[in-house]
């Protein structure tokens, strides 16, 4: 049986390039992480929307 690590939302948001995709990992308050995979066009659109806010 594998050792289980406690889920923690602590830590920074991470963004990495994996192959042709961009992967964003966002820590959540209840624990764990939200993982979003997108292409370069989607990332550029998301960046523009976030800057507009």
OpenMM code with the backbone's topology and positions (N, CA, C; nanometers):
from openmm import Vec3, app, unit

residues = "UNK UNK UNK UNK UNK UNK UNK UNK UNK UNK UNK UNK UNK UNK UNK UNK UNK UNK UNK UNK UNK UNK UNK UNK UNK UNK UNK UNK UNK UNK UNK UNK UNK UNK UNK UNK UNK UNK UNK UNK UNK UNK UNK UNK UNK UNK UNK UNK UNK UNK UNK UNK UNK".split()
positions = [
    Vec3(0.0843, -0.1179, 0.0000),
    Vec3(0.0000, 0.0000, 0.0000),
    Vec3(0.0888, 0.1241, 0.0000),
    Vec3(0.0570, 0.2163, -0.0851),
    Vec3(0.1348, 0.3400, -0.0947),
    Vec3(0.1027, 0.4321, 0.0222),
    Vec3(0.2026, 0.5051, 0.0655),
    Vec3(0.1813, 0.6021, 0.1730),
    Vec3(0.0956, 0.7168, 0.1206),
    Vec3(0.0011, 0.7587, 0.2006),
    Vec3(-0.0851, 0.8686, 0.1597),
    Vec3(-0.0350, 0.9982, 0.2204),
    Vec3(-0.0284, 1.0993, 0.1369),
    Vec3(0.0131, 1.2305, 0.1835),
    Vec3(-0.1112, 1.3122, 0.2151),
    Vec3(-0.1069, 1.3943, 0.3174),
    Vec3(-0.2231, 1.4781, 0.3463),
    Vec3(-0.2461, 1.5790, 0.2345),
    Vec3(-0.3716, 1.6019, 0.2006),
    Vec3(-0.4033, 1.7010, 0.0977),
    Vec3(-0.3882, 1.8394, 0.1564),
    Vec3(-0.3217, 1.9227, 0.0824),
    Vec3(-0.3013, 2.0587, 0.1297),
    Vec3(-0.3131, 2.1541, 0.0125),
    Vec3(-0.3842, 2.2613, 0.0323),
    Vec3(-0.3942, 2.3633, -0.0699),
    Vec3(-0.2810, 2.4640, -0.0591),
    Vec3(-0.1953, 2.4431, 0.0410),
    Vec3(-0.0835, 2.5353, 0.0613),
    Vec3(0.0143, 2.5255, -0.0544),
    Vec3(0.0765, 2.6331, -0.0823),
    Vec3(0.1779, 2.6349, -0.1867),
    Vec3(0.1381, 2.7292, -0.2983),
    Vec3(0.2329, 2.7576, -0.3830),
    Vec3(0.2077, 2.8546, -0.4893),
    Vec3(0.1306, 2.7946, -0.6058),
    Vec3(0.0732, 2.8823, -0.6864),
    Vec3(0.0143, 2.8405, -0.8128),
    Vec3(0.1314, 2.8051, -0.9044),
    Vec3(0.1166, 2.6990, -0.9824),
    Vec3(0.2241, 2.6566, -1.0716),
    Vec3(0.1733, 2.6546, -1.2151),
    Vec3(0.2579, 2.6967, -1.3072),
    Vec3(0.2272, 2.6877, -1.4495),
    Vec3(0.3498, 2.6293, -1.5182),
    Vec3(0.3305, 2.5188, -1.5916),
    Vec3(0.4407, 2.4544, -1.6614),
    Vec3(0.4014, 2.4240, -1.8049),
    Vec3(0.5011, 2.4143, -1.8912),
    Vec3(0.4778, 2.3749, -2.0303),
    Vec3(0.5137, 2.2281, -2.0403),
    Vec3(0.4173, 2.1470, -2.0804),
    Vec3(0.4376, 2.0035, -2.0940),
    Vec3(0.4010, 1.9639, -2.2369),
    Vec3(0.5020, 1.9429, -2.3172),
    Vec3(0.4772, 1.9117, -2.4577),
    Vec3(0.4161, 2.0317, -2.5281),
    Vec3(0.3014, 2.0127, -2.5923),
    Vec3(0.2323, 2.1227, -2.6606),
    Vec3(0.1336, 2.1948, -2.5697),
    Vec3(0.1151, 2.1441, -2.4494),
    Vec3(0.0149, 2.2002, -2.3578),
    Vec3(0.0789, 2.2860, -2.2495),
    Vec3(-0.0014, 2.3736, -2.1938),
    Vec3(0.0352, 2.4530, -2.0768),
    Vec3(-0.0529, 2.4024, -1.9632),
    Vec3(0.0090, 2.3632, -1.8517),
    Vec3(-0.0646, 2.3060, -1.7395),
    Vec3(-0.0562, 2.4020, -1.6216),
    Vec3(-0.1731, 2.4384, -1.5677),
    Vec3(-0.1803, 2.5298, -1.4540),
    Vec3(-0.2383, 2.4532, -1.3358),
    Vec3(-0.1696, 2.4588, -1.2215),
    Vec3(-0.2149, 2.3935, -1.0991),
    Vec3(-0.2449, 2.5009, -0.9950),
    Vec3(-0.3706, 2.5072, -0.9518),
    Vec3(-0.4162, 2.6112, -0.8597),
    Vec3(-0.4538, 2.5454, -0.7262),
    Vec3(-0.3916, 2.5861, -0.6146),
    Vec3(-0.4287, 2.5292, -0.4847),
    Vec3(-0.5712, 2.5705, -0.4465),
    Vec3(-0.6439, 2.4776, -0.3835),
    Vec3(-0.7813, 2.5028, -0.3413),
    Vec3(-0.7892, 2.5134, -0.1895),
    Vec3(-0.8869, 2.5885, -0.1401),
    Vec3(-0.9015, 2.6077, 0.0040),
    Vec3(-0.9318, 2.4783, 0.0778),
    Vec3(-1.0150, 2.3924, 0.0219),
    Vec3(-1.0524, 2.2683, 0.0889),
    Vec3(-0.9473, 2.1603, 0.0795),
    Vec3(-0.8379, 2.1874, 0.0116),
    Vec3(-0.7311, 2.0900, -0.0076),
    Vec3(-0.7265, 2.0444, -0.1519),
    Vec3(-0.6130, 1.9993, -0.1926),
    Vec3(-0.5951, 1.9533, -0.3290),
    Vec3(-0.5641, 2.0673, -0.4240),
    Vec3(-0.5644, 2.0351, -0.5519),
    Vec3(-0.5329, 2.1344, -0.6537),
    Vec3(-0.6263, 2.1184, -0.7717),
    Vec3(-0.6578, 2.2287, -0.8334),
    Vec3(-0.7333, 2.2307, -0.9576),
    Vec3(-0.6296, 2.2312, -1.0701),
    Vec3(-0.6356, 2.1315, -1.1593),
    Vec3(-0.5400, 2.1211, -1.2687),
    Vec3(-0.6113, 2.1543, -1.3990),
    Vec3(-0.5581, 2.2524, -1.4722),
    Vec3(-0.6173, 2.2969, -1.5985),
    Vec3(-0.5119, 2.2824, -1.7073),
    Vec3(-0.5484, 2.2131, -1.8150),
    Vec3(-0.4581, 2.1974, -1.9289),
    Vec3(-0.5151, 2.2771, -2.0454),
    Vec3(-0.4309, 2.3582, -2.1102),
    Vec3(-0.4777, 2.4421, -2.2206),
    Vec3(-0.3679, 2.4552, -2.3253),
    Vec3(-0.4066, 2.5001, -2.4437),
    Vec3(-0.3063, 2.5253, -2.5475),
    Vec3(-0.2649, 2.6719, -2.5410),
    Vec3(-0.1700, 2.7113, -2.6244),
    Vec3(-0.1161, 2.8480, -2.6198),
    Vec3(-0.2224, 2.9527, -2.6513),
    Vec3(-0.3123, 2.9243, -2.7444),
    Vec3(-0.4179, 3.0198, -2.7793),
    Vec3(-0.5124, 3.0412, -2.6610),
    Vec3(-0.5500, 2.9340, -2.5940),
    Vec3(-0.6391, 2.9453, -2.4779),
    Vec3(-0.5702, 3.0201, -2.3643),
    Vec3(-0.4402, 2.9965, -2.3454),
    Vec3(-0.3657, 3.0659, -2.2402),
    Vec3(-0.3588, 3.2157, -2.2686),
    Vec3(-0.3383, 3.2520, -2.3948),
    Vec3(-0.3335, 3.3938, -2.4312),
    Vec3(-0.4689, 3.4600, -2.4079),
    Vec3(-0.5769, 3.3899, -2.4417),
    Vec3(-0.7109, 3.4437, -2.4188),
    Vec3(-0.7385, 3.4609, -2.2694),
    Vec3(-0.6992, 3.3613, -2.1895),
    Vec3(-0.7166, 3.3698, -2.0450),
    Vec3(-0.6357, 3.4865, -1.9879),
    Vec3(-0.5137, 3.5042, -2.0346),
    Vec3(-0.4305, 3.6163, -1.9886),
    Vec3(-0.4958, 3.7502, -2.0207),
    Vec3(-0.5515, 3.7640, -2.1392),
    Vec3(-0.6185, 3.8896, -2.1758),
    Vec3(-0.7404, 3.9164, -2.0894),
    Vec3(-0.8176, 3.8113, -2.0608),
    Vec3(-0.9360, 3.8292, -1.9754),
    Vec3(-0.8978, 3.8659, -1.8330),
    Vec3(-0.7914, 3.8051, -1.7813),
    Vec3(-0.7480, 3.8365, -1.6448),
    Vec3(-0.6939, 3.9797, -1.6350),
    Vec3(-0.6242, 4.0257, -1.7371),
    Vec3(-0.5733, 4.1636, -1.7347),
    Vec3(-0.6863, 4.2643, -1.7436),
    Vec3(-0.7944, 4.2271, -1.8092),
    Vec3(-0.9085, 4.3187, -1.8226),
    Vec3(-0.9813, 4.3373, -1.6893),
    Vec3(-0.9671, 4.2426, -1.5993),
    Vec3(-1.0354, 4.2532, -1.4699),
    Vec3(-0.9598, 4.3473, -1.3887),
] * unit.nanometer
topology = app.Topology()
chain = topology.addChain("A")
for resn in residues:
    res = topology.addResidue(resn, chain)
    for name in ("N", "CA", "C"):
        topology.addAtom(name, app.Element.getBySymbol(name[0]), res)
